[in-house]
Amino acid sequence: HEQLVESGGGLVQPGGSLRLSCAASGSIVSFSAMGWYRQAPGKQRELVARLTTGGKSLYGDSVRGRFAISMDDTEPTVHLQMSNLKSEDTAVYYCYADFSSNRLRSWGQGTQVTVSS
């Protein structure tokens, strides 16, 4: 079970930017994809973005064009650059990692993002 450590959450004003990072232990060759989900109070968890180690990205409809996901070349670390943030982006953001083998998905502990004036 890999440990995922998230950083970068916080409070930002509408229209502002934040960058989340998630670092996993182990070798990047063990991973097939990393990404982010989020969950707002009273709502279901939703996909924010996903990036495979082969470079294919996928974004949720509500963030496409505003958020960008990237991954370090040699380390299993994924970043989420969030721009033009809106109040509806307020949520706990969870990092996850999928593996090349049949190992279960690993999750981070979550980091709070609050968009408010």
Protein Blocks (a to p, Z undefined) as FASTA:
>chain_A
ZZdddehiacddehiacddddddedjfklpgbdcdddddehiacddfbdcdfkopacddf
klgojaccdddfkbccdddddehiafklgccdddddddfblcdcdddebiaddddZZ
